[in-house]
């Protein structure tokens, strides 16, 4: 891969990242009277209750785990319980402390640790 095919890196607030990630982040948050908030479509969360969505989860034939932010307004304790009812083959849910919904942004190291733990304990592929 030559340097012309590499994404451009930019420095924003002391952090270096690919320009496309900063562009995505800029459109993922909005300023409110109380400060900044993630943009979120609550209708999308309601789709979790949709029968078609539930049937898709029931039909999963691959190992499934649930990792969620412990303070998430989206993946609440009730929704975790619902997910376990829908997908009883799922492993024990992993709650990431001090984290809302965007686990990969809010607690990336905790997410990596959780993923490493799950992968280390997963059975080998046939």
FIKOLZA-1660 file (N, C-alpha, C; in steps of 0.1 Angstrom, whole numbers, plus 5000, padded with zeros to 4 digits):
% residues 126
   i   px   py   pz ch aa at
   1 5009 4988 5000  A  X  N
   1 5000 5000 5000  A  X CA
   1 5009 5012 5000  A  X  C
   2 5007 5021 4991  A  X  N
   2 5015 5033 4990  A  X CA
   2 5009 5044 4998  A  X  C
   3 5016 5055 5001  A  X  N
   3 5011 5066 5010  A  X CA
   3 4999 5073 5004  A  X  C
   4 4997 5072 4991  A  X  N
   4 4985 5079 4985  A  X CA
   4 4972 5072 4988  A  X  C
   5 4973 5059 4992  A  X  N
   5 4961 5052 4995  A  X CA
   5 4958 5051 5010  A  X  C
   6 4967 5057 5018  A  X  N
   6 4964 5057 5032  A  X CA
   6 4954 5069 5036  A  X  C
   7 4945 5066 5045  A  X  N
   7 4936 5077 5049  A  X CA
   7 4945 5088 5056  A  X  C
   8 4940 5101 5054  A  X  N
   8 4947 5112 5060  A  X CA
   8 4945 5112 5075  A  X  C
   9 4955 5115 5083  A  X  N
   9 4954 5116 5097  A  X CA
   9 4953 5131 5101  A  X  C
  10 4945 5134 5111  A  X  N
  10 4943 5148 5115  A  X CA
  10 4945 5148 5130  A  X  C
  11 4949 5159 5136  A  X  N
  11 4950 5161 5150  A  X CA
  11 4939 5170 5155  A  X  C
  12 4931 5165 5164  A  X  N
  12 4920 5173 5170  A  X CA
  12 4920 5171 5185  A  X  C
  13 4921 5183 5191  A  X  N
  13 4921 5183 5206  A  X CA
  13 4932 5173 5212  A  X  C
  14 4943 5173 5205  A  X  N
  14 4955 5165 5210  A  X CA
  14 4954 5150 5206  A  X  C
  15 4943 5146 5199  A  X  N
  15 4942 5132 5195  A  X CA
  15 4943 5131 5180  A  X  C
  16 4951 5121 5176  A  X  N
  16 4953 5118 5161  A  X CA
  16 4944 5107 5157  A  X  C
  17 4937 5109 5146  A  X  N
  17 4929 5099 5141  A  X CA
  17 4926 5101 5126  A  X  C
  18 4921 5091 5119  A  X  N
  18 4917 5093 5105  A  X CA
  18 4907 5103 5104  A  X  C
  19 4908 5112 5094  A  X  N
  19 4899 5123 5092  A  X CA
  19 4884 5118 5091  A  X  C
  20 4882 5106 5085  A  X  N
  20 4868 5102 5084  A  X CA
  20 4862 5099 5098  A  X  C
  21 4870 5095 5108  A  X  N
  21 4864 5092 5121  A  X CA
  21 4860 5105 5128  A  X  C
  22 4868 5116 5126  A  X  N
  22 4865 5129 5132  A  X CA
  22 4852 5134 5125  A  X  C
  23 4851 5132 5112  A  X  N
  23 4839 5136 5105  A  X CA
  23 4827 5129 5111  A  X  C
  24 4828 5116 5113  A  X  N
  24 4817 5108 5118  A  X CA
  24 4813 5113 5132  A  X  C
  25 4824 5115 5141  A  X  N
  25 4821 5120 5154  A  X CA
  25 4814 5133 5155  A  X  C
  26 4818 5142 5145  A  X  N
  26 4812 5155 5145  A  X CA
  26 4797 5154 5142  A  X  C
  27 4793 5144 5134  A  X  N
  27 4778 5143 5131  A  X CA
  27 4771 5134 5141  A  X  C
  28 4778 5128 5151  A  X  N
  28 4772 5118 5160  A  X CA
  28 4768 5125 5173  A  X  C
  29 4772 5138 5175  A  X  N
  29 4769 5145 5188  A  X CA
  29 4762 5158 5184  A  X  C
  30 4754 5163 5194  A  X  N
  30 4748 5176 5192  A  X CA
  30 4749 5184 5205  A  X  C
  31 4750 5197 5204  A  X  N
  31 4750 5205 5216  A  X CA
  31 4736 5208 5221  A  X  C
  32 4734 5206 5234  A  X  N
  32 4721 5209 5241  A  X CA
  32 4723 5220 5251  A  X  C
  33 4713 5224 5258  A  X  N
  33 4714 5234 5269  A  X CA
  33 4722 5228 5280  A  X  C
  34 4722 5215 5282  A  X  N
  34 4729 5209 5293  A  X CA
  34 4743 5205 5289  A  X  C
  35 4747 5207 5277  A  X  N
  35 4761 5204 5273  A  X CA
  35 4760 5196 5259  A  X  C
  36 4768 5185 5258  A  X  N
  36 4768 5178 5246  A  X CA
  36 4761 5164 5248  A  X  C
  37 4755 5159 5238  A  X  N
  37 4747 5147 5239  A  X CA
  37 4749 5139 5226  A  X  C
  38 4749 5126 5227  A  X  N
  38 4750 5118 5214  A  X CA
  38 4736 5119 5207  A  X  C
  39 4737 5120 5194  A  X  N
  39 4725 5120 5186  A  X CA
  39 4720 5105 5187  A  X  C
  40 4707 5103 5188  A  X  N
  40 4702 5090 5189  A  X CA
  40 4688 5089 5184  A  X  C
  41 4684 5079 5177  A  X  N
  41 4671 5077 5172  A  X CA
  41 4664 5067 5181  A  X  C
  42 4655 5072 5190  A  X  N
  42 4649 5063 5199  A  X CA
  42 4639 5053 5192  A  X  C
  43 4635 5056 5180  A  X  N
  43 4627 5047 5173  A  X CA
  43 4635 5034 5169  A  X  C
  44 4648 5036 5167  A  X  N
  44 4657 5025 5164  A  X CA
  44 4657 5015 5176  A  X  C
  45 4658 5021 5188  A  X  N
  45 4658 5012 5201  A  X CA
  45 4644 5005 5202  A  X  C
  46 4634 5012 5198  A  X  N
  46 4621 5005 5199  A  X CA
  46 4620 4993 5190  A  X  C
  47 4628 4993 5179  A  X  N
  47 4628 4981 5170  A  X CA
  47 4632 4968 5177  A  X  C
  48 4639 4970 5188  A  X  N
  48 4643 4958 5196  A  X CA
  48 4631 4950 5200  A  X  C
  49 4620 4957 5202  A  X  N
  49 4607 4950 5206  A  X CA
  49 4600 4944 5194  A  X  C
  50 4604 4947 5182  A  X  N
  50 4598 4942 5170  A  X CA
  50 4599 4927 5169  A  X  C
  51 4588 4920 5166  A  X  N
  51 4587 4906 5165  A  X CA
  51 4597 4900 5155  A  X  C
  52 4599 4907 5143  A  X  N
  52 4608 4902 5133  A  X CA
  52 4623 4902 5139  A  X  C
  53 4626 4913 5146  A  X  N
  53 4639 4914 5152  A  X CA
  53 4641 4903 5162  A  X  C
  54 4631 4901 5170  A  X  N
  54 4632 4890 5180  A  X CA
  54 4634 4877 5174  A  X  C
  55 4627 4874 5163  A  X  N
  55 4628 4861 5156  A  X CA
  55 4642 4859 5150  A  X  C
  56 4648 4870 5145  A  X  N
  56 4661 4870 5140  A  X CA
  56 4671 4866 5151  A  X  C
  57 4670 4871 5162  A  X  N
  57 4679 4868 5174  A  X CA
  57 4677 4854 5178  A  X  C
  58 4665 4849 5178  A  X  N
  58 4662 4835 5182  A  X CA
  58 4669 4825 5172  A  X  C
  59 4670 4829 5160  A  X  N
  59 4676 4820 5150  A  X CA
  59 4691 4820 5149  A  X  C
  60 4698 4828 5157  A  X  N
  60 4712 4828 5157  A  X CA
  60 4718 4815 5160  A  X  C
  61 4727 4810 5151  A  X  N
  61 4734 4797 5153  A  X CA
  61 4749 4799 5156  A  X  C
  62 4753 4811 5160  A  X  N
  62 4767 4813 5163  A  X CA
  62 4768 4817 5178  A  X  C
  63 4780 4815 5184  A  X  N
  63 4781 4820 5198  A  X CA
  63 4778 4835 5199  A  X  C
  64 4771 4838 5209  A  X  N
  64 4766 4852 5211  A  X CA
  64 4768 4856 5225  A  X  C
  65 4774 4868 5227  A  X  N
  65 4776 4874 5240  A  X CA
  65 4770 4888 5240  A  X  C
  66 4767 4893 5252  A  X  N
  66 4761 4906 5253  A  X CA
  66 4771 4915 5261  A  X  C
  67 4776 4925 5255  A  X  N
  67 4785 4935 5262  A  X CA
  67 4777 4948 5262  A  X  C
  68 4775 4955 5273  A  X  N
  68 4768 4967 5273  A  X CA
  68 4773 4977 5284  A  X  C
  69 4770 4989 5282  A  X  N
  69 4773 4999 5292  A  X CA
  69 4764 4999 5304  A  X  C
  70 4770 4998 5316  A  X  N
  70 4762 4996 5328  A  X CA
  70 4752 5007 5331  A  X  C
  71 4755 5019 5326  A  X  N
  71 4746 5031 5327  A  X CA
  71 4738 5034 5314  A  X  C
  72 4737 5025 5305  A  X  N
  72 4731 5027 5292  A  X CA
  72 4716 5030 5294  A  X  C
  73 4711 5040 5288  A  X  N
  73 4696 5043 5287  A  X CA
  73 4690 5034 5277  A  X  C
  74 4698 5028 5268  A  X  N
  74 4692 5019 5257  A  X CA
  74 4692 5005 5262  A  X  C
  75 4704 5000 5266  A  X  N
  75 4705 4986 5270  A  X CA
  75 4703 4985 5285  A  X  C
  76 4691 4987 5289  A  X  N
  76 4687 4986 5303  A  X CA
  76 4687 4972 5309  A  X  C
  77 4686 4971 5322  A  X  N
  77 4685 4957 5328  A  X CA
  77 4674 4949 5322  A  X  C
  78 4662 4956 5319  A  X  N
  78 4651 4950 5313  A  X CA
  78 4654 4945 5299  A  X  C
  79 4661 4953 5291  A  X  N
  79 4664 4948 5278  A  X CA
  79 4675 4937 5278  A  X  C
  80 4684 4937 5287  A  X  N
  80 4694 4926 5288  A  X CA
  80 4686 4914 5291  A  X  C
  81 4677 4914 5301  A  X  N
  81 4668 4902 5304  A  X CA
  81 4660 4898 5292  A  X  C
  82 4655 4907 5284  A  X  N
  82 4647 4904 5272  A  X CA
  82 4657 4897 5262  A  X  C
  83 4669 4903 5260  A  X  N
  83 4678 4897 5251  A  X CA
  83 4681 4882 5255  A  X  C
  84 4683 4880 5268  A  X  N
  84 4686 4866 5272  A  X CA
  84 4674 4857 5270  A  X  C
  85 4662 4862 5271  A  X  N
  85 4650 4854 5268  A  X CA
  85 4649 4851 5254  A  X  C
  86 4652 4861 5245  A  X  N
  86 4652 4859 5231  A  X CA
  86 4663 4850 5226  A  X  C
  87 4675 4851 5232  A  X  N
  87 4686 4844 5228  A  X CA
  87 4692 4836 5240  A  X  C
  88 4685 4825 5244  A  X  N
  88 4689 4818 5256  A  X CA
  88 4703 4812 5255  A  X  C
  89 4708 4810 5243  A  X  N
  89 4721 4804 5241  A  X CA
  89 4732 4815 5244  A  X  C
  90 4729 4827 5246  A  X  N
  90 4739 4837 5248  A  X CA
  90 4746 4835 5262  A  X  C
  91 4758 4839 5262  A  X  N
  91 4766 4838 5274  A  X CA
  91 4762 4848 5285  A  X  C
  92 4769 4848 5296  A  X  N
  92 4766 4857 5307  A  X CA
  92 4769 4872 5302  A  X  C
  93 4759 4881 5303  A  X  N
  93 4761 4895 5299  A  X CA
  93 4773 4901 5307  A  X  C
  94 4780 4910 5300  A  X  N
  94 4791 4917 5306  A  X CA
  94 4787 4932 5306  A  X  C
  95 4786 4937 5318  A  X  N
  95 4783 4951 5320  A  X CA
  95 4796 4959 5321  A  X  C
  96 4798 4969 5313  A  X  N
  96 4810 4977 5314  A  X CA
  96 4807 4989 5324  A  X  C
  97 4814 4989 5335  A  X  N
  97 4811 5000 5345  A  X CA
  97 4814 5014 5340  A  X  C
  98 4808 5024 5346  A  X  N
  98 4811 5038 5343  A  X CA
  98 4809 5040 5328  A  X  C
  99 4799 5035 5322  A  X  N
  99 4797 5035 5308  A  X CA
  99 4783 5036 5304  A  X  C
 100 4780 5045 5294  A  X  N
 100 4766 5046 5289  A  X CA
 100 4765 5037 5277  A  X  C
 101 4759 5041 5266  A  X  N
 101 4756 5032 5255  A  X CA
 101 4768 5030 5245  A  X  C
 102 4776 5040 5243  A  X  N
 102 4787 5039 5233  A  X CA
 102 4800 5034 5240  A  X  C
 103 4799 5021 5243  A  X  N
 103 4810 5014 5250  A  X CA
 103 4824 5016 5243  A  X  C
 104 4824 5014 5230  A  X  N
 104 4837 5015 5223  A  X CA
 104 4843 5029 5223  A  X  C
 105 4835 5039 5226  A  X  N
 105 4840 5053 5227  A  X CA
 105 4842 5057 5241  A  X  C
 106 4834 5053 5250  A  X  N
 106 4835 5057 5264  A  X CA
 106 4845 5049 5272  A  X  C
 107 4846 5036 5270  A  X  N
 107 4855 5027 5277  A  X CA
 107 4862 5017 5268  A  X  C
 108 4870 5022 5259  A  X  N
 108 4876 5013 5249  A  X CA
 108 4885 5002 5255  A  X  C
 109 4892 5006 5265  A  X  N
 109 4901 4996 5271  A  X CA
 109 4893 4985 5279  A  X  C
 110 4883 4989 5285  A  X  N
 110 4874 4979 5292  A  X CA
 110 4867 4970 5282  A  X  C
 111 4863 4976 5270  A  X  N
 111 4857 4968 5260  A  X CA
 111 4867 4958 5255  A  X  C
 112 4880 4962 5252  A  X  N
 112 4890 4953 5247  A  X CA
 112 4892 4942 5258  A  X  C
 113 4893 4945 5270  A  X  N
 113 4895 4935 5281  A  X CA
 113 4883 4925 5281  A  X  C
 114 4871 4930 5280  A  X  N
 114 4859 4921 5280  A  X CA
 114 4860 4912 5267  A  X  C
 115 4863 4917 5256  A  X  N
 115 4864 4909 5244  A  X CA
 115 4875 4899 5245  A  X  C
 116 4886 4903 5250  A  X  N
 116 4897 4893 5252  A  X CA
 116 4893 4882 5261  A  X  C
 117 4886 4885 5272  A  X  N
 117 4882 4875 5282  A  X CA
 117 4872 4866 5275  A  X  C
 118 4862 4871 5268  A  X  N
 118 4852 4863 5261  A  X CA
 118 4859 4854 5251  A  X  C
 119 4868 4859 5243  A  X  N
 119 4875 4851 5233  A  X CA
 119 4884 4840 5239  A  X  C
 120 4890 4844 5250  A  X  N
 120 4899 4834 5257  A  X CA
 120 4891 4822 5262  A  X  C
 121 4879 4824 5265  A  X  N
 121 4870 4814 5271  A  X CA
 121 4861 4807 5261  A  X  C
 122 4862 4811 5249  A  X  N
 122 4853 4805 5239  A  X CA
 122 4858 4792 5234  A  X  C
 123 4850 4783 5231  A  X  N
 123 4854 4769 5226  A  X CA
 123 4861 4771 5213  A  X  C
 124 4870 4762 5210  A  X  N
 124 4877 4762 5197  A  X CA
 124 4867 4759 5185  A  X  C
 125 4870 4765 5174  A  X  N
 125 4861 4762 5162  A  X CA
 125 4863 4748 5157  A  X  C
 126 4853 4742 5152  A  X  N
 126 4854 4728 5147  A  X CA
 126 4863 4727 5135  A  X  C
% end
